[in-house]
């Protein structure tokens, strides 16, 4: 990746999906909205302690839902949040909730409630049942499970599920992964039927969590995905996600965008760069389908967001942007980088931006 060129690299105005893209450096103090030229058109400065835990997302009406990193609670740090805030267009806090265990993902539900992922220490009995992973890599001798919690606007817990409710032995931690987490959830995506599409990086598993059943009602695991992120259900019932490809050091590192059949779990479509290392992010990242059929991809570690046409024979890059802000104090130990967790594009006339005069 040539970091001498940053900002907008290409834009095919006839083929790209018009809109505004939201992004922010991980653990930085701002979330930014850019136009198709890469120019910043709006900025939210986060309230104290003002470190972005993962990513910001726009709600209908234009408010920003975002996690702010609090470094209390469990001794885990990856995409750590803890203070969930909703900011209006001017950056004022209009709602907030604190759980120092919150990490990675937050979603606002159609009923006004909020669902998020958290960590909690497993009991010694449950931890003893956890299989796989690198021996001796527990966190101070402990393993932490993920939980998915729905809260009301008043902050009351209305539903919760923890991974210790699973048949733990059936979900071994992937080879090469640390045993500090069972199993490092990074996505909680609400589905139209009220169930949740969830993803576990350290288990290489995508699943639909049935709320009433309190179990996985659909699941697919594949270590070849290399610690995936950001699954979502398409209108046709299939599942699209970012496969990081961080799994086999004997091969060139390569990330992929994969679509799975929503019934069988079989792969039905894949996007990869022709040259492996020109599209690769071993952590974080995501993909967002666009109204015109294109896909917006966040290659997180390299601070790259790009849009591709979706074809079976050849996918063309029609918009490409490199984050010019090198503010992220992770990934490298010598200097800060331009990494970001995810990016989303919003239509100018959509419910998130309607009436904003952009």
Buried (B, 14 or more C-beta within 10 A) or exposed (E): BEEEEBEBBEBEEEBBBBBBBBBBBBBBBBBBBBBBEBEEBBEBEBBEEEBBBBBBBBEEEBBBBBBBBBEEBBEBEBBBBBBBBBBBBEBEEEBEBBBBBBBBBBBBEEEEBBBBBBBBBBEEEBBEBBEBBBEEEBBEEBBBBBBBBBBEEEEEEEBEBBBBEBEBEEBBBBEBBBBBBBBBBBBBBBEEEEBBBBBBBBBBBBBBBBBEEEBBEBBBBBBEBBBBBBBBBEEEEBBBBBBBBBBEEEEEBBBBBBBBBBEEBEBEBEBBBEEBEBBBBBBBBBBBBBEEEBBBBBBBBBBBBBBBBBEEEEBEBBBBBBBBBBBBBBBEEEEBBBBBBBBBBBBBEBEBBBEBEB
